[in-house]
Amino acid sequence: SKAHEPRDGFHPGGNSTVDLPEEKISRCTEVAAGLLSAVRAYAGFNLLYSTFILIGVAGLSQMLYFLARRGFFRVSDAAPPGSLERNTEEVGLDDPAIVDHPQCPICLEDFGENEVLV
């Protein structure tokens, strides 16, 4: 019967590929001239953009982090040795800044009695 015959490249029996004849593709370009090129441009741009995002987020940053932590990069604008000691001073628990806020501002743990505070 005609109900089981493939029509327009559609095969209901399980083959999901669609083979369009050359005249159908040329007809599409005649009816919607810019649609095919717009779809190709969008798909190409999307693939390129996704690749850059994947490299930028996952690949490049992790690789640079790994190399920097292993000492492969020398940072020239780092603080010179001893600058922390020269620019800070020790304070006690009775300092006015510590009395109002007796916690570390980074980890929020309470300061201990025998800790050195800078």
N, C-alpha and C positions, 0 to 999 in steps of 0.2 A: 504494500500500500504506500501511498505518497506520504503518509504521516511519519514514516520511519526513514525517509530519505534525507540526507544532509542538505541544508539549504544555506546559502550565503556563508559558507565556510564554517558553520556551526555543526558539530557532531555530537548529538546527545548520547551516543553510546559510550562515552568515557574519554575520548580524545579532546582535551581542552584547548589545544592550539588552534588558532584561527589563521588560515592561509588566505590572505586577500589577493585577488588577482591584481595585476598591475593597473588595469583600467579603473578599478575602484580607488586606488591610491591617487591616481591622477585626477579622478573626479573630485576627491576630497580637497585637493589643492586648488581646484577650480572654484568650488563652492565657498570654501573658507581659506582664502589664500594665505593669510598670515597665521592661521591657527597652528599648522604643523610646525612652522618655524618658531612660534611662541612656545609651544610645548617642548620642543627640543632645547630652546634657550633656557627655559625654566628648569628642565631636568638637568641640563649641564651645570647651570649655576648652583642648583641645589646640591648636586654631588660634590662640586668643588668646595662650596661653603661647608658642607658636612665634614669633608676631609680636613679642612683647616681647623674647624672647631675640635675635631677629635685629636689632631696633632697638638693643638694649642692647650687643650684642657688636660688630656690624659698623657700624651707622649712627651712633649717638649718640657713642660714644667716639672714633671717627675724625673726626667733624665737630668735636667739641670740641678734639681734639688739633690739627687743622688750624687752627682759629681761634686757639688759644692760641699756636701757633708763629708766626703771622702778626701777633701783637700786638694782637688784638682784645679781649683780656681784660687787665685790670690786676689784679694780685694784691696785695692789701693786707697780707698777712702775710709778705711776702718779707723777707729780711735787708736791713738798710739798707746803703747804699753804704759801702765801706771796712771792713766787719765782718770779712772774711776776713783782711785785712792786720793789723787790730788784735788778732785772736785767735789768730794763728799766728806761728811763728817759723821762720826758716831753720835747717836743720841740715846738717852735712856728712856725707860718707861714713864718717867715723870715729866718728859718734854710736853709742852702745851699741845703740839700737833698730835702727839700719840695719845694723850689723855682723852681727847674728844673722840678719837677713832682708834681703838686698840686692836685693829685688825690689819693684816696685810692687804693693800688695795688690789693686789693681783690675784692671790689665791683665797682671800677672805678668811684665813685662819688667824686665830688670836695669837698675839705675840707672847712668847714664853718669858719667864723671869731671867733666864741665863742667855738669851739670844742677843747677838750684836745687831743693832739697828742702824742703818745708814740712810 
